Amino acid sequence: MDTGSLRLFVLAAEKLNISAAGRELGMPPAVASNRLAKLEQSLGSDLMHRSTRKVSLSVEGAEFLPFAREIIAQEDAARAALGLSSPQVSGLLRFAASSTFAQLYIVPLLPEFLARYPEIKLDLKLSDTRFDLIEGSYDLALRNSALEDSSLKYRKLADDTRILCASPDYLDRCGHPDTPADLLKHQLIAFQDLTPKPLTGPGPATEYFDPRASASRLVMDDGRSLKLATIAGAGISMNSLWNIHADLKSGTLVRVLPDFEVDDQSVLWLVYPKSNVLTAKVRVFIDFLLEKIGKAPAWSAG
């Protein structure tokens, strides 16, 4: 299969513009259109729908796209192994991450990364809602959870310590819980789901932060909103230290049950599908994030 035509297809799918994709690869529009048509003919399927007004991916094209990206990645890796790769790292990097973490720690770094690698283009999906890395055809993702998916490769970015906290106003109104059992009397703000989270403390028994067993009436799927609701006095929440360390330092938030820690094995992981070759563009982005965030996390001293 002609990998040059596959590169054209991938670019056309990303831009939804065959002529623009061809120009980027040094092809006149007519040549690009003809080459894509020959690829479709060889596959026996229309990859893209064309009209006078727009271009769109067909169902078959959307299904074929991740395989085309993989074939290109394999070729690039093979050429790199032979010392034939371009010294300039380039290409489109599709990265997914928690919007809350990205806003605080990744987005401010992007100008430096783009200046360092001027031939890389970034396509970011930022959301605190869970997503499927493979089905979404992402090159790389940040996940802050226990890693259970055996189809993924991963690098640890940093620890993800989680604690319970509340605003001083809420604690003045409702009192300080002295034991995990006291949480049953409080408003607990849940994040995304109502799964009980284990708490380890001075005693031998495992306790739980369990919104289902409390008077909880608030569930959120956005970390920043969770923090803001906690600051506003809506209740006690479980938050990652990276999200609230500055608020703890300023006194806007207060740690609740300081002798107990959330023991849910959560870690900040950089993950990518096992089926994907670690391309140069992904490798340099991983190295950049490890350099800027992983070596000395801003929250580790907080």
Secondary structure, DSSP 8 states (H G I E B T S, - for coil): --HHHHHHHHHHHHHT-HHHHHHHTT--HHHHHHHHHHHHHHHTS--EEE-SS-EEE-HHHHHHHHHHHHHHHHHHHHHHHTT-S-SS--EEEEEEE-HHHIIIIIGGGHHHHHHH-TTEEEEEEE-SS---TTTTT-SEEEEEE----TTEEEEEEEE--EEEEE-HHHHHHH---SSGGGGGGS-EEEESS---EEEE-SSSS-EEE-GGGTT--EEES-HHHHHHHHHTTS-EEEEEHHHHHHHHHHTSSEEESTT-EE-S--EEEEEEETTS---HHHHHHHHHHIIIIISS-TTTT-
